[in-house]
Amino acid sequence: MKASPPSPTVVSRRRFLAGASVVAAAVTIAPRQVLGGPRHVPPSEKINLAYVGCGTQGFRQLIPALRSPDLNVIAVCDPNRASDDYPDYGNDELNNTVRKFLDDPDWAKGARGAWCGREPGQQIVDRHYAKARSGKTDPCRAYTDVRDLLDKEKSLDAVYIMTPEHLHGVIAVRSMRAGKHVITHKPISNVLDEVRAVRDTARTTGVASHLFCAAGQTSTPTICEWLAAGAIGPVREVHNWSSRPFWPQGMTERPAGTPAVPDGFDWSLWLGPAAERPFHPAYTHSVFRGWYDFGTGALGDMGHYSFHQIFEMLKLGSPVSVEASRSESWKIDGGTWRKQVNRLSYPQASLIRWEFPTRGGLPPVSLHWYDGGLRPPTPKELEDDGAEMPNEGLLLIGDHGKLLAGFTGDDPRLIPQARMKDFKRPPQTLPRPIGELEQFIRACRGGQPSDASFQNAYPFAETILLGTIALRVGRKLRWDAAKFEFTNSKEANELKSRKNRAGWEI
């Protein structure tokens, strides 16, 4: 493949931060040391950013970060040097995206799949900045170990985490303890204890934080206004369904064989805090999501996008119970069908129900999740319109009607159509959010915290991991948020944490 050689080595949108404009004006020209070191970067300076995780999703988010005039990517990090074995969404889709971004039709020419890793990431950064800044830029540095990066990059302001999910929590905590602002792709962690540790560390360190989870969805305040106006009455049920997973799930055995670790791939660093095991590609690029040890399944992969919106619409906190049902695996053994015990991976399909108590005068509500092709029954109101349920969606059921929307609340409408036609839309009273990256940048500069700061995101992040635990336990669980424990299952409580490998403790 052709490419240039590598270069040398809790505030929601419903409440604004009081006095934010005064703070912004005060820091416009002040040097960062006047504002307490790296915690607040004034608008007169770029935010020095380290980008950790150079896989397919990583590159998709790297491009907007490079385009931002507020950010300066000074380092990348990934345990894989470079390879073209990353699964892609479409035929050469990601490589074509990079080619267009760099204006180089020969980027990754001849690659079998998406070409990713720290050296391609380093090249993308250097080549873009060389062109955008007329060559007046320091070379991007590439690291294999994020711990080395945090030790050596003295001018670093912020860390962007795009690694596999099992690494998110430990990298976030270590970065914040080093005084760095942190933005991470969902989830905060695939371990419930770590989600709480990340939230608490963000609170005690005072750094800016953001969970990448569709926090810039502008239809959410619209639905909030409709609900406040009584469009469907008090909401009693919420149904949310996704067509995921499209990656492997339902595995009941570890991968067979012990293939050699690819040249340039540091398997131990990829494992990070997870328990030691032999290398196998069935664990790594993009397919990690299906394994308990490395991902959060379809729920964690997609639920963060929609639950952020649902929790804001309905002012949800912690649930009091969770119950899950899942698809099962069988195989013929000695001429007999035998059910397979699954202690390794998320199911091919699942249905999960959480129950939430009354809050602020709002009634109890149940939240239902479906994946793997499952979805709720088609409402009669939709049948009356001669319409079918969408492949993915969100349905709110109130005492006086139903609201149907896209998966994250986009394109909301009352059903049936006649109800929407007669509905008098209330005036816009809530602010509309700015983009996710812009929210994080604003917080790094000392302005309003992100709508999805780790503190603000905690309730729905906690709820999602309660769901992943329920999938593993297979019984209705009762949750005491104040005590941070399940009140009726020792097994579930044991799944709240993991024993991290030496060197990766929090």
C-alpha positions in Angstrom: 0.0 0.0 0.0 1.3 3.4 -0.8 1.6 6.2 1.7 4.3 8.6 2.9 6.7 7.3 5.5 5.9 7.9 9.1 7.1 11.1 10.8 9.7 10.8 13.6 9.0 9.6 16.6 -24.0 17.6 37.1 -25.2 20.3 34.6 -27.6 19.4 31.7 -28.8 21.4 28.8 -31.7 22.5 31.0 -29.4 24.5 33.2 -26.6 26.8 32.0 -23.6 27.4 34.1 -24.1 30.8 35.8 -21.7 33.4 34.7 -20.3 31.3 31.8 -20.1 34.3 29.5 -18.2 36.3 32.2 -15.7 33.4 32.6 -15.3 33.1 28.8 -14.5 36.8 28.5 -12.0 36.7 31.3 -10.0 33.8 29.8 -9.9 35.1 26.2 -6.3 36.2 26.3 -5.0 34.8 29.6 -2.2 32.2 29.4 -3.2 28.8 30.7 -0.9 28.9 33.7 -2.8 31.9 35.1 -5.9 29.7 35.0 -4.5 26.9 37.1 -2.3 24.9 34.7 -3.8 22.5 32.1 -7.3 22.5 33.6 -8.6 25.4 31.5 -7.1 26.2 28.1 -7.9 29.8 27.1 -9.4 30.5 23.6 -6.1 32.1 22.6 -4.4 28.7 22.6 -5.1 25.4 20.9 -6.0 22.4 23.1 -3.1 19.9 22.8 -4.8 16.5 22.3 -3.5 12.9 22.5 -5.6 10.5 20.4 -5.6 6.9 21.9 -7.0 4.2 19.7 -6.4 4.1 15.9 -8.9 1.6 14.7 -11.9 2.1 12.4 -14.0 4.1 14.8 -10.9 5.9 15.9 -10.2 7.2 12.4 -13.8 8.2 11.8 -13.6 10.5 14.8 -10.0 11.6 14.2 -11.0 13.4 11.1 -13.4 15.8 12.8 -10.8 16.4 15.6 -8.2 17.3 13.0 -10.6 19.7 11.3 -11.4 21.5 14.6 -9.5 24.9 14.8 -9.5 24.5 18.6 -7.6 21.2 18.7 -4.0 20.3 18.1 -3.4 16.5 17.9 0.2 16.1 19.2 0.3 12.3 19.7 -1.4 9.1 18.8 -1.3 5.8 20.5 -2.2 2.2 19.6 -0.7 -1.2 20.4 -0.9 -2.1 16.7 1.7 -0.6 14.4 -0.2 -1.0 11.2 -2.3 -3.6 9.4 -5.1 -3.8 6.8 -7.2 -6.6 8.6 -9.8 -4.3 10.2 -13.4 -5.1 9.2 -15.2 -2.2 7.5 -18.8 -1.1 7.2 -18.6 -1.1 3.4 -16.3 -1.9 0.5 -13.2 0.2 1.2 -15.4 2.8 2.9 -13.0 4.0 5.6 -10.0 4.0 3.3 -12.0 6.1 0.8 -13.0 8.4 3.6 -9.3 9.0 4.5 -8.4 9.4 0.8 -10.9 12.1 0.4 -9.8 13.8 3.6 -6.1 13.8 2.6 -6.9 14.4 -1.1 -4.8 11.3 -1.9 -6.4 8.6 -4.1 -3.4 6.3 -3.4 -3.8 6.2 0.4 -3.8 2.5 1.5 -3.7 1.4 -2.1 -4.1 -2.3 -2.4 -5.3 -2.8 1.2 -7.4 -5.9 1.9 -9.5 -4.0 4.5 -9.4 -0.8 6.5 -5.7 0.2 7.0 -5.4 1.2 10.7 -2.9 1.4 13.5 -0.7 4.0 15.1 1.6 4.6 12.1 -1.3 5.3 9.7 -2.8 7.5 12.4 0.4 9.4 12.7 0.6 9.9 9.0 -3.0 11.2 8.8 -2.2 13.8 11.4 1.1 14.9 9.9 -0.1 15.0 6.4 -3.2 16.9 7.2 -1.5 19.5 9.4 1.4 19.9 6.8 -1.2 20.9 4.2 -3.6 22.9 6.4 -0.8 24.8 8.2 1.6 25.2 5.3 4.1 22.8 6.8 4.5 24.9 10.0 3.8 22.2 12.5 5.6 19.8 14.9 5.5 16.2 13.9 2.9 14.0 15.7 4.5 11.4 18.0 3.3 7.8 18.0 3.2 5.6 21.1 2.5 1.9 21.7 1.7 2.2 25.5 -0.6 4.9 26.7 1.1 5.0 30.1 4.3 6.1 28.3 2.4 8.8 26.5 1.0 10.2 29.8 4.5 10.2 31.3 6.3 11.9 28.4 3.8 14.4 26.9 4.3 17.4 29.2 2.4 19.9 27.1 -0.7 17.6 26.9 -4.1 19.1 27.8 -6.6 16.4 26.8 -7.0 12.7 25.9 -9.4 11.3 23.4 -10.1 7.6 24.0 -11.1 5.4 21.0 -9.8 2.1 22.2 -11.7 -1.2 22.6 -14.2 -0.9 25.5 -12.3 -2.8 28.2 -9.6 -0.1 28.2 -11.8 3.0 28.5 -12.1 3.2 32.2 -8.5 2.7 33.3 -7.2 5.1 30.6 -9.8 7.7 31.6 -8.9 7.5 35.3 -5.1 7.6 34.7 -5.5 10.6 32.3 -7.7 12.6 34.7 -5.4 11.9 37.6 -2.6 13.3 35.5 -4.7 16.5 35.1 -5.9 15.9 31.6 -9.3 16.6 30.2 -10.9 13.4 28.8 -13.3 12.6 26.0 -14.1 8.9 25.4 -16.3 7.0 23.0 -19.0 5.0 24.7 -19.1 3.2 27.0 -17.3 4.8 30.0 -16.2 1.3 30.8 -17.5 -2.3 30.4 -17.1 -2.8 34.2 -19.6 -1.2 36.6 -17.1 -0.4 39.3 -15.0 1.4 36.8 -17.9 3.5 35.6 -18.3 4.8 39.2 -14.6 5.3 39.6 -14.4 7.4 36.4 -17.3 9.5 37.5 -15.8 10.1 40.9 -12.3 10.9 39.5 -13.8 13.5 37.2 -15.5 15.1 40.2 -12.4 15.1 42.4 -10.0 16.3 39.7 -12.2 18.9 38.3 -11.2 18.2 34.7 -13.5 18.5 31.7 -15.0 15.3 30.5 -17.3 14.0 27.8 -18.9 10.6 26.9 -19.4 10.4 23.1 -23.0 9.3 23.0 -25.1 11.5 20.6 -25.2 14.3 23.1 -25.8 16.8 20.3 -29.2 15.4 19.3 -31.3 18.5 18.7 -34.7 16.6 18.7 -34.4 15.7 22.4 -35.4 19.2 23.7 -38.2 19.2 21.2 -39.6 15.9 22.7 -39.1 17.4 26.2 -41.2 20.4 25.3 -43.9 18.1 23.8 -44.0 16.0 26.9 -44.2 19.1 29.2 -47.1 20.3 27.1 -49.0 17.0 27.8 -48.7 15.7 24.2 -49.2 12.1 25.4 -49.8 12.5 29.1 -47.7 10.9 31.8 -45.3 8.4 30.2 -45.6 4.8 31.6 -43.5 2.8 29.1 -40.5 3.4 26.8 -39.5 0.9 24.1 -36.2 1.2 22.3 -34.9 -1.3 19.7 -31.8 -1.8 17.7 -30.9 -4.0 14.7 -27.5 -4.7 16.2 -25.4 -6.8 16.6 -23.8 -7.3 13.1 -20.6 -8.6 14.7 -20.4 -12.1 16.2 -22.1 -12.8 19.5 -23.5 -15.9 21.2 -20.1 -17.7 21.3 -20.0 -20.4 24.0 -16.4 -21.5 23.5 -13.1 -19.6 23.3 -11.6 -19.4 19.8 -9.8 -22.6 18.7 -6.1 -22.6 17.9 -3.2 -20.3 18.9 -2.2 -18.3 15.8 1.0 -16.2 16.0 0.7 -12.7 17.2 1.0 -10.4 14.1 4.2 -8.5 13.6 3.9 -5.1 15.1 1.0 -5.9 17.4 1.5 -5.8 21.2 -1.0 -8.3 22.5 -0.3 -7.7 26.1 -0.9 -3.9 25.7 -4.1 -4.7 23.8 -5.3 -6.8 26.7 -4.5 -4.1 29.2 -6.5 -4.8 32.4 -8.2 -7.9 31.0 -7.1 -11.4 32.1 -4.2 -13.1 30.2 -5.1 -15.5 27.4 -3.6 -16.6 24.0 -3.9 -14.2 21.1 -6.6 -14.7 18.6 -8.0 -12.4 16.0 -11.5 -13.3 17.0 -11.0 -11.0 20.0 -9.6 -7.9 18.3 -10.5 -5.4 15.6 -14.1 -4.5 15.8 -15.3 -7.9 17.0 -14.3 -7.4 20.6 -17.8 -6.0 21.3 -19.4 -9.4 21.6 -17.1 -10.8 24.4 -17.9 -10.2 28.1 -14.3 -9.4 28.9 -13.8 -6.8 26.1 -17.2 -5.3 25.2 -20.8 -4.5 26.3 -22.7 -6.2 23.4 -25.4 -4.6 21.3 -26.9 -2.9 24.4 -23.6 -1.1 25.3 -22.7 -0.4 21.7 -26.0 1.3 20.8 -27.9 2.0 24.0 -25.7 4.9 25.1 -26.8 6.8 22.0 -30.5 6.5 22.8 -30.5 6.2 26.6 -28.9 9.6 26.9 -31.9 11.1 25.2 -34.4 8.9 27.1 -33.0 9.9 30.5 -33.2 13.5 29.7 -36.7 13.3 28.3 -38.0 11.5 31.4 -35.7 12.9 34.0 -34.5 9.3 34.9 -32.0 8.4 37.6 -31.1 4.9 38.8 -33.5 2.0 38.2 -34.8 -0.1 41.1 -34.8 -3.4 39.1 -33.6 -5.0 35.9 -34.6 -8.3 34.2 -33.3 -9.8 30.9 -34.1 -12.6 28.6 -31.8 -13.8 25.9 -31.4 -16.1 22.9 -29.9 -19.5 23.7 -27.4 -21.7 22.0 -27.7 -25.4 21.3 -25.7 -28.1 19.5 -25.9 -31.8 18.8 -23.6 -33.8 21.1 -23.6 -37.6 20.7 -26.9 -37.5 18.8 -28.6 -35.3 21.4 -29.5 -31.7 21.3 -27.8 -30.0 24.3 -28.1 -26.5 25.6 -24.8 -24.6 25.7 -23.9 -22.7 28.8 -22.6 -19.3 27.8 -20.2 -17.7 30.2 -18.2 -15.8 27.5 -20.3 -13.6 25.2 -23.4 -11.6 24.8 -26.4 -13.2 23.1 -27.4 -12.9 19.5 -30.7 -11.3 20.6 -32.0 -10.0 23.9 -34.9 -8.2 25.7 -34.2 -6.2 28.9 -36.6 -4.3 31.1 -35.7 -1.8 33.8 -38.2 -0.3 36.3 -37.8 3.3 37.5 -39.5 4.8 40.5 -41.5 8.1 40.8 -39.3 11.2 40.5 -40.3 14.8 40.9 -44.0 14.2 40.5 -43.6 11.9 37.5 -45.0 8.4 37.7 -43.0 5.1 37.7 -41.9 4.1 34.2 -40.6 0.9 32.6 -37.8 1.0 30.0 -37.7 -1.9 27.5 -34.7 -2.7 25.3 -34.7 -5.1 22.2 -31.8 -6.1 19.9 -30.9 -8.8 17.5 -34.0 -8.2 15.3 -36.5 -8.2 18.2 -38.8 -5.2 18.5 -42.1 -4.4 20.3 -45.5 -5.3 18.8 -46.8 -2.8 16.2 -49.1 -0.3 17.9 -52.7 -0.2 16.6 -52.2 3.5 15.9 -49.5 2.6 13.3 -51.6 -0.1 11.8 -54.4 2.4 11.3 -52.0 4.5 9.3 -51.1 1.4 7.2 -47.5 1.7 8.4 -45.0 -0.7 9.8 -42.6 -0.5 12.7 -39.2 0.8 11.7 -36.1 -1.4 11.9 -34.8 0.6 14.8 -36.8 3.1 16.9 -38.1 4.6 20.1 -41.7 4.5 21.3 -43.0 6.4 24.3 -46.4 5.3 25.7 -48.3 7.7 27.8 -51.7 7.8 29.4 -53.2 9.8 26.5 -51.2 8.7 23.5 -48.0 7.4 21.8 -44.9 9.1 20.4 -42.8 7.3 17.8 -39.3 8.4 16.8 -36.1 7.2 15.3 -33.7 5.3 17.4 -32.2 8.3 19.2 -35.4 10.3 19.2 -34.9 11.8 15.7 -38.0 12.6 13.6 -40.5 12.5 16.5 -44.2 12.2 15.7 -47.4 11.4 17.5 -49.3 8.4 16.1 -51.6 8.0 14.3 -51.0 10.7 11.7 -54.3 12.4 12.5 -53.1 13.0 16.0 -50.0 14.6 14.8 -51.9 16.8 12.3 -54.1 18.1 15.1 -51.3 18.6 17.6 -50.5 22.2 18.4 -46.7 22.4 18.8 -45.6 24.2 22.0 -43.2 27.1 21.7 -39.5 26.4 21.9 -38.4 27.1 25.4 -35.3 24.9 25.9 -31.9 25.6 24.4 -30.7 23.3 21.6 -27.3 21.6 22.1 -24.2 22.3 20.2 -22.1 19.4 18.7 -20.5 16.9 21.0 -16.9 17.9 20.2 -17.8 21.6 20.6 -19.3 20.8 24.1 -16.1 19.2 25.1 -14.0 22.0 23.8 -16.2 24.5 25.7 -15.7 22.6 28.9 -11.9 22.4 28.4 -11.9 26.2 28.2 -13.7 26.5 31.5 -17.2 27.0 30.2 -20.4 25.1 30.6 -19.8 21.3 31.3 -20.8 18.9 28.6 -24.3 17.5 28.6 -22.6 14.1 28.7 -19.9 14.9 31.2 -19.0 11.7 33.2 -21.1 13.0 36.1 -24.1 13.8 33.8 -23.7 10.5 31.9 -23.4 8.3 35.0 -27.1 7.4 35.5 -27.6 6.0 32.0 -24.1 4.5 31.9 -24.9 2.7 35.2 -28.3 1.5 33.9 -26.8 0.0 30.7 -24.2 -2.0 32.7 -26.9 -3.2 35.1 -28.5 -4.6 31.9 -25.3 -6.4 30.8 -25.0 -8.0 34.2 -28.7 -9.1 34.1 -28.0 -10.7 30.8 -25.3 -12.8 32.4 -27.2 -13.7 35.6 -30.6 -14.6 34.0 -32.9 -13.5 36.8 -34.7 -10.4 37.9 -32.3 -8.2 39.9 -33.1 -5.5 42.4 -30.7 -2.6 42.6 -30.0 -0.3 45.5 -28.2 2.6 44.0 -27.4 4.3 47.3 -25.5 1.2 48.5 -24.2 0.4 45.0 -25.3 -3.2 45.3 -27.8 -5.8 44.1 -30.0 -6.8 47.0 -30.9 -10.3 45.8 -27.9 -11.8 44.0 -24.3 -12.5 45.1 -23.4 -13.5 41.6 -24.5 -10.2 40.2 -22.5 -8.3 42.8 -19.4 -10.3 41.9 -19.9 -9.1 38.2 -19.7 -5.4 39.2 -15.9 -5.5 39.2 -12.9 -7.3 37.7 -9.4 -8.1 38.9 -7.2 -5.9 36.7 -3.8 -7.3 35.6 -0.7 -5.9 37.3 0.2 -2.5 35.9 -3.4 -1.7 35.0 -5.0 -1.1 38.4 -7.2 1.9 39.1 
